[in-house]
Amino acid sequence: MRLVGIRCCFISLCIVLALGCVQAEGSNVWFQKRVTWQAGTDPRVWEAAVVSPNGKEHYRLALVPLWAVEGGIVGIEILVSSPERPDDNLLGRRENDVPQRFVVTVEELENGINKSRFGPNRVFKVRRAKLRVEILGSRLGKGVGDCESCTNIQEFTAAFSFESK
């Protein structure tokens, strides 16, 4: 009877270990983080290094504040780049006055991110990876240089998940 109990415990342990290995193998999440970017007195780029689990792929993930001529922050660019070209966004080339999924504008945030044509959840394909971005919130302020009534971005919160396709 005791031998049967030991065998059952051993089989249960093997099953738990096998399921744990399959679950770890299947998730393929390279990077996962909730980020709150704040303008403060000297707004800076937020960035993180993302490395694939096998160590072969390296990326730079960044939130880049976009400034208006008057001086306030009117957008946040989500940037993914390779180490060889750190300023070339693999998500696309930013253009003025053209709505783009990787640029979150003050207008989108003012009107409500849920009403944005791109929504709060955005998915990007990057070579052999996938970036998921969930825009969680923002805090807007007033006063951009000479424009007292212009809105600017003071705080921006998003959740990032970089994973295998």
N, C-alpha and C positions, 0 to 999 in steps of 0.2 A: 504494500500500500504506500509506503514511504517513497519507493522508487517511482511510482506513478505520479506522485505529487511533485517530485523533483523534475520529472520529464515535462509535466504541465507548465511548471514555472519556467523551465528552459525554453520551451516552445513559445510561451507568451513573451518572454524577453526577446527572442529572435524576431517575432512579429512586430513588436514595438520598435525595435531598432531598424528593421526593414522599412516600416512605414515612415519613420523619421528621415531616413536617407532619401526616400522617394519624394517626400514633401520638400526637403531642402533642395533637391535637384530640380524640382518642378517650379519653384518660385522664381528663380533667375532674376531677383531684384539686385541691381548693382548699387543703387543709391536711393535713399528715401529720407526726406527731411521736410519739416515745416519751417518756413522762413518768414520772418517779419522784417521787412526793410523799412528803415526810418530815415527821413530826410535830415532831421537835426540841423545843426548850424553849418555843417560841411558835408553835403550828400556825397556818398561814395558808392561805387559799384560793389555789390555783394557777389562773391564767387566761391565756387567749390570745385575741387578736382573729382572727376568721376572715372573710375577704372573698372573694366569688366572683370568678372570673377577669375578668368584665365589670365588676366594681366596683359592681354594683347591690345586692347583698345583703351585709349585715354582721351578724355574730353574735358573741356572747361565749360561749366554751367555757370551762368551769370545773370543777374538782374541789373540792367543798365538804365540809370535815370536819364530821361530825355528832357532837355532844357528848352524853354521858349526863349526867344530873343530878349524878351523883357526880364528874364531871370528866373522864372518859376519852373517847376517840374511838371510837364504836361503829359508825360507818358513813361511807361516802363517797358523796356525791350527785354524779352527772354532770349538769351544768347547761348548757343551751344557751338563750340568751336574745337578744332583739333589743336594739339600743341604746336604744330608746324605753322599754323595761321590763326593765332589767338583772337584776332579781331574780325575774321570772316565768319559770319553767322551761317551755320549749316542749315538753319531753319528757313532761311531766305534772305533776300536783300531788302533792307528797309527803304521804303519810298515815302515821300511826303504826300499827304492828302489821299493816301490809298489805304483802306482798311486791311490789316494783316493780322493773322491769328497770333503771331508771336510778339505783337505790340499791344499793350493794354493802355488805352488812352484815358485822359481825365473825363472825356465825354462819356465813354462807356461806364466809368465808375459813377459819374453823376447821375446818369439815367438808370442805373442798376445793372450790374453785370449779368443778371439773369435775362435781361432784355437785349443784351448784346447779340449781334448776329453770330458770334462765335461761342457765346455762353461762358459759364464759369469753368467748365471742364474741357480741356484742350489736349489733344493727343498728336504727337509729332513723330514721324519716322525719321530716324537718324542712322543712316547706313544699316548696320545689323542690330540696331537697338530701337527702343521706343521710349519716348519721354511723355509722361502724363503730368499735366499741370492742373491743379484745382485751385482756382482763385477763391480765397476764403473771406477776404474783406479788405477794406481800405479806410483811410481817414483823409478827408480832403480839407484844405484850408483856403482862405481868401487872400488876395493881394499878390499880384505878380508884378514886380517893378513899378512902372507907372500906372498899371491897371489895378486899381483897388478892388474892383468887383470880379476880377478873373480868378478862376479856381485853379488850385495846384494840388499835387499829390504830396501829402505829408507822411503817409504810412501805407504800406502795401503788404498783405499777407497771402502766401500761397503755399500749397503742399506739392512737393516734387517727388516723382518716382521714375527712376531711370531703370529700364529692365530689358531683357532680351526680347526680340520679336516673337 
